[in-house]
């Protein structure tokens, strides 16, 4: 059995920052979350929380790059067209206690 985060995917994005966001997100363990600001810092660009949020909103690999593990500083935040309910469910399936 292979964890979704271990499935090889092409993480070459149009910018180095976005590639670093994808790589950092794949390292976030199941059941844990980071804020958009923390993701930006993990990607080497502290203060780029909005850019990290844009990356998550545009991601086409969300099953392999777990954008649902990124939350806003004030709560769960959104999850694009899937909605916050879907994000909450994914986090709950991973054991994130604050998802409910």
N, CA, C and O atoms as a Tinker XYZ file with bonds, in Angstrom:
   400  protein
     1  N      0.841000   -1.172000    0.000000    73     2
     2  CA     0.000000    0.000000    0.000000    64     1     3
     3  C      0.889000    1.237000    0.000000    63     2     4     5
     4  O      1.897000    1.287000    0.705000    81     3
     5  N      0.511000    2.233000   -0.792000    73     3     6
     6  CA     1.302000    3.449000   -0.906000    64     5     7
     7  C      0.459000    4.661000   -0.525000    63     6     8     9
     8  O     -0.675000    4.807000   -0.983000    81     7
     9  N      1.013000    5.521000    0.308000    73     7    10
    10  CA     0.307000    6.742000    0.697000    64     9    11
    11  C      0.205000    7.681000   -0.493000    63    10    12    13
    12  O      1.110000    7.740000   -1.325000    81    11
    13  N     -0.888000    8.407000   -0.573000    73    11    14
    14  CA    -1.107000    9.333000   -1.686000    64    13    15
    15  C      0.058000   10.313000   -1.808000    63    14    16    17
    16  O      0.467000   10.657000   -2.917000    81    15
    17  N      0.592000   10.759000   -0.679000    73    15    18
    18  CA     1.687000   11.712000   -0.697000    64    17    19
    19  C      2.966000   11.124000   -1.288000    63    18    20    21
    20  O      3.869000   11.864000   -1.680000    81    19
    21  N      3.044000    9.802000   -1.352000    73    19    22
    22  CA     4.237000    9.152000   -1.882000    64    21    23
    23  C      4.140000    8.828000   -3.372000    63    22    24    25
    24  O      5.124000    8.399000   -3.974000    81    23
    25  N      2.974000    9.026000   -3.970000    73    23    26
    26  CA     2.802000    8.773000   -5.397000    64    25    27
    27  C      3.614000    9.820000   -6.161000    63    26    28    29
    28  O      3.436000   11.018000   -5.941000    81    27
    29  N      4.499000    9.383000   -7.053000    73    27    30
    30  CA     5.298000   10.363000   -7.790000    64    29    31
    31  C      4.416000   11.206000   -8.719000    63    30    32    33
    32  O      3.590000   10.672000   -9.459000    81    31
    33  N      4.599000   12.503000   -8.670000    73    31    34
    34  CA     3.897000   13.422000   -9.567000    64    33    35
    35  C      4.879000   14.487000  -10.039000    63    34    36    37
    36  O      5.883000   14.765000   -9.383000    81    35
    37  N      4.572000   15.070000  -11.176000    73    35    38
    38  CA     5.393000   16.144000  -11.712000    64    37    39
    39  C      5.059000   17.417000  -10.965000    63    38    40    41
    40  O      3.955000   17.945000  -11.100000    81    39
    41  N      5.983000   17.910000  -10.192000    73    39    42
    42  CA     5.756000   19.108000   -9.390000    64    41    43
    43  C      6.434000   20.338000   -9.989000    63    42    44    45
    44  O      6.633000   21.340000   -9.303000    81    43
    45  N      6.783000   20.257000  -11.253000    73    43    46
    46  CA     7.409000   21.406000  -11.906000    64    45    47
    47  C      6.333000   22.406000  -12.298000    63    46    48    49
    48  O      5.623000   22.211000  -13.284000    81    47
    49  N      6.216000   23.461000  -11.535000    73    47    50
    50  CA     5.243000   24.506000  -11.792000    64    49    51
    51  C      5.910000   25.652000  -12.525000    63    50    52    53
    52  O      7.109000   25.612000  -12.798000    81    51
    53  N      5.126000   26.676000  -12.844000    73    51    54
    54  CA     5.683000   27.778000  -13.623000    64    53    55
    55  C      6.640000   28.664000  -12.836000    63    54    56    57
    56  O      7.399000   29.425000  -13.437000    81    55
    57  N      6.623000   28.586000  -11.518000    73    55    58
    58  CA     7.588000   29.349000  -10.722000    64    57    59
    59  C      8.202000   28.440000   -9.661000    63    58    60    61
    60  O      7.618000   27.432000   -9.262000    81    59
    61  N      9.381000   28.821000   -9.224000    73    59    62
    62  CA    10.057000   28.047000   -8.180000    64    61    63
    63  C      9.255000   28.077000   -6.882000    63    62    64    65
    64  O      9.206000   27.080000   -6.161000    81    63
    65  N      8.623000   29.216000   -6.578000    73    63    66
    66  CA     7.818000   29.322000   -5.360000    64    65    67
    67  C      6.682000   28.307000   -5.361000    63    66    68    69
    68  O      6.458000   27.633000   -4.355000    81    67
    69  N      5.968000   28.189000   -6.465000    73    67    70
    70  CA     4.846000   27.252000   -6.538000    64    69    71
    71  C      5.324000   25.806000   -6.423000    63    70    72    73
    72  O      4.657000   24.973000   -5.810000    81    71
    73  N      6.468000   25.515000   -7.010000    73    71    74
    74  CA     7.043000   24.174000   -6.877000    64    73    75
    75  C      7.378000   23.902000   -5.414000    63    74    76    77
    76  O      7.134000   22.804000   -4.914000    81    75
    77  N      7.932000   24.891000   -4.730000    73    75    78
    78  CA     8.263000   24.726000   -3.309000    64    77    79
    79  C      6.996000   24.577000   -2.470000    63    78    80    81
    80  O      6.994000   23.831000   -1.491000    81    79
    81  N      5.918000   25.274000   -2.835000    73    79    82
    82  CA     4.637000   25.112000   -2.129000    64    81    83
    83  C      4.161000   23.664000   -2.247000    63    82    84    85
    84  O      3.769000   23.054000   -1.252000    81    83
    85  N      4.196000   23.123000   -3.449000    73    83    86
    86  CA     3.744000   21.747000   -3.671000    64    85    87
    87  C      4.589000   20.762000   -2.877000    63    86    88    89
    88  O      4.058000   19.847000   -2.247000    81    87
    89  N      5.884000   20.948000   -2.907000    73    87    90
    90  CA     6.784000   20.050000   -2.176000    64    89    91
    91  C      6.535000   20.143000   -0.671000    63    90    92    93
    92  O      6.492000   19.123000    0.017000    81    91
    93  N      6.374000   21.356000   -0.165000    73    91    94
    94  CA     6.120000   21.547000    1.267000    64    93    95
    95  C      4.796000   20.914000    1.672000    63    94    96    97
    96  O      4.707000   20.286000    2.727000    81    95
    97  N      3.775000   21.070000    0.851000    73    95    98
    98  CA     2.464000   20.508000    1.181000    64    97    99
    99  C      2.501000   18.990000    1.249000    63    98   100   101
   100  O      1.840000   18.391000    2.097000    81    99
   101  N      3.251000   18.377000    0.382000    73    99   102
   102  CA     3.330000   16.920000    0.405000    64   101   103
   103  C      4.019000   16.399000    1.658000    63   102   104   105
   104  O      3.905000   15.218000    1.983000    81   103
   105  N      4.732000   17.271000    2.365000    73   103   106
   106  CA     5.417000   16.869000    3.599000    64   105   107
   107  C      4.553000   17.065000    4.839000    63   106   108   109
   108  O      4.933000   16.615000    5.920000    81   107
   109  N      3.395000   17.728000    4.714000    73   107   110
   110  CA     2.508000   17.931000    5.858000    64   109   111
   111  C      1.830000   16.597000    6.167000    63   110   112   113
   112  O      1.142000   16.053000    5.304000    81   111
   113  N      2.003000   16.064000    7.357000    73   111   114
   114  CA     1.422000   14.760000    7.689000    64   113   115
   115  C     -0.113000   14.775000    7.725000    63   114   116   117
   116  O     -0.733000   15.810000    7.969000    81   115
   117  N     -0.692000   13.632000    7.483000    73   115   118
   118  CA    -2.141000   13.465000    7.596000    64   117   119
   119  C     -2.587000   13.919000    8.978000    63   118   120   121
   120  O     -1.922000   13.650000    9.979000    81   119
   121  N     -3.716000   14.609000    9.019000    73   119   122
   122  CA    -4.267000   15.047000   10.289000    64   121   123
   123  C     -3.661000   16.322000   10.832000    63   122   124   125
   124  O     -4.044000   16.775000   11.911000    81   123
   125  N     -2.718000   16.915000   10.106000    73   123   126
   126  CA    -2.118000   18.179000   10.531000    64   125   127
   127  C     -2.422000   19.242000    9.492000    63   126   128   129
   128  O     -2.659000   18.932000    8.324000    81   127
   129  N     -2.415000   20.486000    9.918000    73   127   130
   130  CA    -2.663000   21.593000    9.009000    64   129   131
   131  C     -1.613000   22.683000    9.211000    63   130   132   133
   132  O     -0.934000   22.733000   10.237000    81   131
   133  N     -1.499000   23.541000    8.222000    73   131   134
   134  CA    -0.686000   24.752000    8.305000    64   133   135
   135  C     -1.542000   25.894000    7.776000    63   134   136   137
   136  O     -2.491000   25.669000    7.026000    81   135
   137  N     -1.208000   27.107000    8.164000    73   135   138
   138  CA    -1.907000   28.264000    7.622000    64   137   139
   139  C     -1.258000   28.628000    6.282000    63   138   140   141
   140  O     -0.184000   28.135000    5.936000    81   139
   141  N     -1.937000   29.496000    5.547000    73   139   142
   142  CA    -1.374000   29.955000    4.275000    64   141   143
   143  C     -0.036000   30.649000    4.506000    63   142   144   145
   144  O      0.893000   30.492000    3.714000    81   143
   145  N      0.063000   31.415000    5.586000    73   143   146
   146  CA     1.320000   32.073000    5.922000    64   145   147
   147  C      2.421000   31.079000    6.258000    63   146   148   149
   148  O      3.575000   31.260000    5.870000    81   147
   149  N      2.056000   30.036000    6.980000    73   147   150
   150  CA     3.048000   28.993000    7.311000    64   149   151
   151  C      3.496000   28.259000    6.055000    63   150   152   153
   152  O      4.676000   27.936000    5.916000    81   151
   153  N      2.572000   27.994000    5.142000    73   151   154
   154  CA     2.950000   27.342000    3.885000    64   153   155
   155  C      3.923000   28.224000    3.116000    63   154   156   157
   156  O      4.921000   27.733000    2.588000    81   155
   157  N      3.643000   29.514000    3.050000    73   155   158
   158  CA     4.543000   30.432000    2.356000    64   157   159
   159  C      5.938000   30.391000    2.981000    63   158   160   161
   160  O      6.943000   30.369000    2.270000    81   159
   161  N      5.991000   30.381000    4.317000    73   159   162
   162  CA     7.283000   30.318000    5.005000    64   161   163
   163  C      7.988000   29.001000    4.719000    63   162   164   165
   164  O      9.195000   28.987000    4.478000    81   163
   165  N      7.253000   27.895000    4.743000    73   163   166
   166  CA     7.840000   26.588000    4.430000    64   165   167
   167  C      8.382000   26.556000    3.004000    63   166   168   169
   168  O      9.342000   25.844000    2.709000    81   167
   169  N      7.756000   27.335000    2.127000    73   167   170
   170  CA     8.190000   27.401000    0.731000    64   169   171
   171  C      9.301000   28.428000    0.535000    63   170   172   173
   172  O      9.726000   28.679000   -0.593000    81   171
   173  N      9.768000   29.019000    1.623000    73   171   174
   174  CA    10.909000   29.921000    1.549000    64   173   175
   175  C     10.582000   31.372000    1.283000    63   174   176   177
   176  O     11.482000   32.169000    1.020000    81   175
   177  N      9.299000   31.734000    1.346000    73   175   178
   178  CA     8.910000   33.115000    1.086000    64   177   179
   179  C      7.929000   33.596000    2.152000    63   178   180   181
   180  O      6.734000   33.730000    1.887000    81   179
   181  N      8.437000   33.856000    3.360000    73   179   182
   182  CA     7.550000   34.368000    4.415000    64   181   183
   183  C      6.851000   35.642000    3.939000    63   182   184   185
   184  O      7.448000   36.463000    3.242000    81   183
   185  N      5.626000   35.792000    4.308000    73   183   186
   186  CA     4.875000   36.971000    3.903000    64   185   187
   187  C      4.111000   36.800000    2.604000    63   186   188   189
   188  O      3.419000   37.722000    2.172000    81   187
   189  N      4.220000   35.650000    1.977000    73   187   190
   190  CA     3.544000   35.417000    0.696000    64   189   191
   191  C      2.307000   34.536000    0.883000    63   190   192   193
   192  O      2.036000   33.647000    0.076000    81   191
   193  N      1.563000   34.798000    1.958000    73   191   194
   194  CA     0.384000   33.979000    2.253000    64   193   195
   195  C     -0.644000   34.026000    1.122000    63   194   196   197
   196  O     -1.243000   33.001000    0.795000    81   195
   197  N     -0.855000   35.188000    0.527000    73   195   198
   198  CA    -1.835000   35.289000   -0.566000    64   197   199
   199  C     -1.402000   34.467000   -1.771000    63   198   200   201
   200  O     -2.232000   33.836000   -2.425000    81   199
   201  N     -0.122000   34.472000   -2.064000    73   199   202
   202  CA     0.388000   33.672000   -3.184000    64   201   203
   203  C      0.230000   32.187000   -2.886000    63   202   204   205
   204  O     -0.084000   31.404000   -3.783000    81   203
   205  N      0.445000   31.794000   -1.637000    73   203   206
   206  CA     0.240000   30.391000   -1.252000    64   205   207
   207  C     -1.228000   30.022000   -1.397000    63   206   208   209
   208  O     -1.554000   28.920000   -1.839000    81   207
   209  N     -2.112000   30.937000   -1.027000    73   207   210
   210  CA    -3.542000   30.702000   -1.186000    64   209   211
   211  C     -3.934000   30.568000   -2.645000    63   210   212   213
   212  O     -4.758000   29.724000   -2.996000    81   211
   213  N     -3.349000   31.395000   -3.494000    73   211   214
   214  CA    -3.622000   31.304000   -4.938000    64   213   215
   215  C     -3.146000   29.963000   -5.489000    63   214   216   217
   216  O     -3.809000   29.360000   -6.333000    81   215
   217  N     -1.996000   29.502000   -5.008000    73   215   218
   218  CA    -1.504000   28.192000   -5.434000    64   217   219
   219  C     -2.518000   27.109000   -5.089000    63   218   220   221
   220  O     -2.854000   26.270000   -5.925000    81   219
   221  N     -3.002000   27.134000   -3.852000    73   219   222
   222  CA    -3.967000   26.114000   -3.423000    64   221   223
   223  C     -5.253000   26.192000   -4.239000    63   222   224   225
   224  O     -5.814000   25.162000   -4.612000    81   223
   225  N     -5.714000   27.382000   -4.511000    73   223   226
   226  CA    -6.958000   27.551000   -5.261000    64   225   227
   227  C     -6.836000   27.041000   -6.692000    63   226   228   229
   228  O     -7.821000   26.577000   -7.267000    81   227
   229  N     -5.660000   27.119000   -7.266000    73   227   230
   230  CA    -5.462000   26.716000   -8.663000    64   229   231
   231  C     -4.974000   25.285000   -8.833000    63   230   232   233
   232  O     -4.932000   24.782000   -9.956000    81   231
   233  N     -4.610000   24.626000   -7.759000    73   231   234
   234  CA    -3.986000   23.311000   -7.865000    64   233   235
   235  C     -4.879000   22.307000   -8.587000    63   234   236   237
   236  O     -6.057000   22.156000   -8.264000    81   235
   237  N     -4.302000   21.634000   -9.558000    73   235   238
   238  CA    -5.006000   20.581000  -10.300000    64   237   239
   239  C     -4.637000   19.198000   -9.782000    63   238   240   241
   240  O     -5.149000   18.186000  -10.260000    81   239
   241  N     -3.761000   19.170000   -8.820000    73   239   242
   242  CA    -3.286000   17.897000   -8.271000    64   241   243
   243  C     -3.686000   17.743000   -6.809000    63   242   244   245
   244  O     -2.952000   17.143000   -6.024000    81   243
   245  N     -4.843000   18.280000   -6.442000    73   243   246
   246  CA    -5.187000   18.350000   -5.027000    64   245   247
   247  C     -5.259000   16.994000   -4.332000    63   246   248   249
   248  O     -5.127000   16.933000   -3.110000    81   247
   249  N     -5.461000   15.927000   -5.061000    73   247   250
   250  CA    -5.454000   14.619000   -4.397000    64   249   251
   251  C     -4.033000   14.197000   -4.024000    63   250   252   253
   252  O     -3.835000   13.433000   -3.080000    81   251
   253  N     -3.048000   14.697000   -4.769000    73   251   254
   254  CA    -1.652000   14.356000   -4.508000    64   253   255
   255  C     -0.895000   15.467000   -3.792000    63   254   256   257
   256  O      0.119000   15.215000   -3.140000    81   255
   257  N     -1.382000   16.677000   -3.914000    73   255   258
   258  CA    -0.827000   17.837000   -3.225000    64   257   259
   259  C     -1.954000   18.327000   -2.320000    63   258   260   261
   260  O     -2.816000   19.087000   -2.763000    81   259
   261  N     -1.957000   17.901000   -1.058000    73   259   262
   262  CA    -3.127000   18.052000   -0.177000    64   261   263
   263  C     -3.417000   19.480000    0.283000    63   262   264   265
   264  O     -3.150000   19.840000    1.429000    81   263
   265  N     -3.961000   20.277000   -0.615000    73   263   266
   266  CA    -4.286000   21.671000   -0.304000    64   265   267
   267  C     -5.337000   21.790000    0.789000    63   266   268   269
   268  O     -5.468000   22.848000    1.405000    81   267
   269  N     -6.086000   20.725000    1.039000    73   267   270
   270  CA    -7.079000   20.788000    2.115000    64   269   271
   271  C     -6.418000   20.913000    3.488000    63   270   272   273
   272  O     -7.091000   21.236000    4.467000    81   271
   273  N     -5.131000   20.668000    3.571000    73   271   274
   274  CA    -4.406000   20.784000    4.838000    64   273   275
   275  C     -3.939000   22.207000    5.118000    63   274   276   277
   276  O     -3.263000   22.451000    6.117000    81   275
   277  N     -4.293000   23.139000    4.253000    73   275   278
   278  CA    -3.934000   24.543000    4.454000    64   277   279
   279  C     -5.189000   25.287000    4.883000    63   278   280   281
   280  O     -6.218000   25.244000    4.209000    81   279
   281  N     -5.085000   25.968000    6.016000    73   279   282
   282  CA    -6.239000   26.666000    6.583000    64   281   283
   283  C     -5.920000   28.151000    6.723000    63   282   284   285
   284  O     -4.760000   28.562000    6.679000    81   283
   285  N     -6.962000   28.935000    6.889000    73   283   286
   286  CA    -6.742000   30.362000    7.113000    64   285   287
   287  C     -6.363000   30.583000    8.579000    63   286   288   289
   288  O     -6.558000   29.702000    9.417000    81   287
   289  N     -5.834000   31.734000    8.874000    73   287   290
   290  CA    -5.441000   32.044000   10.250000    64   289   291
   291  C     -6.645000   32.079000   11.180000    63   290   292   293
   292  O     -6.500000   31.891000   12.387000    81   291
   293  N     -7.846000   32.322000   10.623000    73   291   294
   294  CA    -9.039000   32.436000   11.449000    64   293   295
   295  C     -9.997000   31.264000   11.375000    63   294   296   297
   296  O    -11.116000   31.362000   11.880000    81   295
   297  N     -9.602000   30.174000   10.772000    73   295   298
   298  CA   -10.493000   29.012000   10.661000    64   297   299
   299  C    -10.101000   28.122000    9.501000    63   298   300   301
   300  O     -8.964000   28.160000    9.032000    81   299
   301  N    -11.045000   27.325000    9.045000    73   299   302
   302  CA   -10.731000   26.379000    7.979000    64   301   303
   303  C    -10.439000   27.050000    6.645000    63   302   304   305
   304  O     -9.641000   26.535000    5.862000    81   303
   305  N    -11.061000   28.177000    6.373000    73   303   306
   306  CA   -10.878000   28.807000    5.075000    64   305   307
   307  C    -11.721000   28.112000    4.029000    63   306   308   309
   308  O    -12.525000   27.238000    4.353000    81   307
   309  N    -11.547000   28.486000    2.808000    73   307   310
   310  CA   -12.368000   27.923000    1.727000    64   309   311
   311  C    -11.675000   26.728000    1.073000    63   310   312   313
   312  O    -10.557000   26.361000    1.433000    81   311
   313  N    -12.363000   26.138000    0.114000    73   311   314
   314  CA   -11.781000   25.032000   -0.637000    64   313   315
   315  C    -12.314000   25.057000   -2.067000    63   314   316   317
   316  O    -12.793000   24.053000   -2.595000    81   315
   317  N    -12.213000   26.228000   -2.670000    73   315   318
   318  CA   -12.600000   26.401000   -4.063000    64   317   319
   319  C    -14.033000   25.980000   -4.327000    63   318   320   321
   320  O    -14.915000   26.179000   -3.491000    81   319
   321  N    -14.255000   25.405000   -5.479000    73   319   322
   322  CA   -15.608000   25.020000   -5.874000    64   321   323
   323  C    -16.139000   23.835000   -5.071000    63   322   324   325
   324  O    -17.345000   23.584000   -5.069000    81   323
   325  N    -15.262000   23.106000   -4.392000    73   323   326
   326  CA   -15.715000   21.982000   -3.570000    64   325   327
   327  C    -16.406000   22.458000   -2.296000    63   326   328   329
   328  O    -17.308000   21.788000   -1.793000    81   327
   329  N    -15.997000   23.592000   -1.781000    73   327   330
   330  CA   -16.612000   24.159000   -0.591000    64   329   331
   331  C    -15.974000   23.696000    0.704000    63   330   332   333
   332  O    -15.259000   22.696000    0.753000    81   331
   333  N    -16.255000   24.453000    1.743000    73   331   334
   334  CA   -15.662000   24.200000    3.045000    64   333   335
   335  C    -16.155000   22.878000    3.644000    63   334   336   337
   336  O    -15.424000   22.245000    4.406000    81   335
   337  N    -17.367000   22.455000    3.318000    73   335   338
   338  CA   -17.865000   21.176000    3.818000    64   337   339
   339  C    -17.021000   20.009000    3.344000    63   338   340   341
   340  O    -16.763000   19.072000    4.099000    81   339
   341  N    -16.594000   20.069000    2.097000    73   339   342
   342  CA   -15.744000   19.020000    1.526000    64   341   343
   343  C    -14.373000   19.033000    2.204000    63   342   344   345
   344  O    -13.825000   17.983000    2.544000    81   343
   345  N    -13.834000   20.224000    2.394000    73   343   346
   346  CA   -12.544000   20.356000    3.071000    64   345   347
   347  C    -12.637000   19.802000    4.489000    63   346   348   349
   348  O    -11.755000   19.071000    4.938000    81   347
   349  N    -13.713000   20.156000    5.187000    73   347   350
   350  CA   -13.927000   19.673000    6.546000    64   349   351
   351  C    -13.969000   18.144000    6.570000    63   350   352   353
   352  O    -13.387000   17.518000    7.456000    81   351
   353  N    -14.651000   17.553000    5.606000    73   351   354
   354  CA   -14.767000   16.091000    5.542000    64   353   355
   355  C    -13.413000   15.434000    5.297000    63   354   356   357
   356  O    -13.088000   14.436000    5.940000    81   355
   357  N    -12.618000   15.982000    4.374000    73   355   358
   358  CA   -11.288000   15.431000    4.109000    64   357   359
   359  C    -10.419000   15.485000    5.361000    63   358   360   361
   360  O     -9.732000   14.517000    5.687000    81   359
   361  N    -10.450000   16.603000    6.052000    73   359   362
   362  CA    -9.658000   16.737000    7.278000    64   361   363
   363  C    -10.153000   15.784000    8.358000    63   362   364   365
   364  O     -9.348000   15.196000    9.081000    81   363
   365  N    -11.452000   15.629000    8.474000    73   363   366
   366  CA   -12.009000   14.701000    9.469000    64   365   367
   367  C    -11.583000   13.270000    9.155000    63   366   368   369
   368  O    -11.261000   12.507000   10.066000    81   367
   369  N    -11.579000   12.905000    7.885000    73   367   370
   370  CA   -11.135000   11.552000    7.502000    64   369   371
   371  C     -9.684000   11.301000    7.878000    63   370   372   373
   372  O     -9.285000   10.164000    8.128000    81   371
   373  N     -8.908000   12.360000    7.917000    73   371   374
   374  CA    -7.498000   12.246000    8.286000    64   373   375
   375  C     -7.281000   12.326000    9.795000    63   374   376   377
   376  O     -6.158000   12.151000   10.269000    81   375
   377  N     -8.346000   12.588000   10.552000    73   375   378
   378  CA    -8.212000   12.635000   12.003000    64   377   379
   379  C     -7.920000   13.998000   12.556000    63   378   380   381
   380  O     -7.519000   14.110000   13.715000    81   379
   381  N     -8.105000   15.056000   11.766000    73   379   382
   382  CA    -7.886000   16.403000   12.271000    64   381   383
   383  C     -9.056000   16.782000   13.168000    63   382   384   385
   384  O    -10.171000   16.970000   12.681000    81   383
   385  N     -8.822000   16.894000   14.448000    73   383   386
   386  CA    -9.882000   17.062000   15.438000    64   385   387
   387  C    -10.690000   18.347000   15.273000    63   386   388   389
   388  O    -11.888000   18.354000   15.554000    81   387
   389  N    -10.071000   19.419000   14.829000    73   387   390
   390  CA   -10.761000   20.704000   14.722000    64   389   391
   391  C    -11.610000   20.816000   13.453000    63   390   392   393
   392  O    -12.195000   21.871000   13.209000    81   391
   393  N    -11.690000   19.773000   12.650000    73   391   394
   394  CA   -12.432000   19.840000   11.396000    64   393   395
   395  C    -13.928000   19.853000   11.612000    63   394   396   397
   396  O    -14.672000   20.335000   10.758000    81   395
   397  N    -14.386000   19.330000   12.745000    73   395   398
   398  CA   -15.822000   19.222000   12.970000    64   397   399
   399  C    -16.403000   20.386000   13.667000    63   398   400
   400  O    -17.607000   20.419000   13.918000    81   399
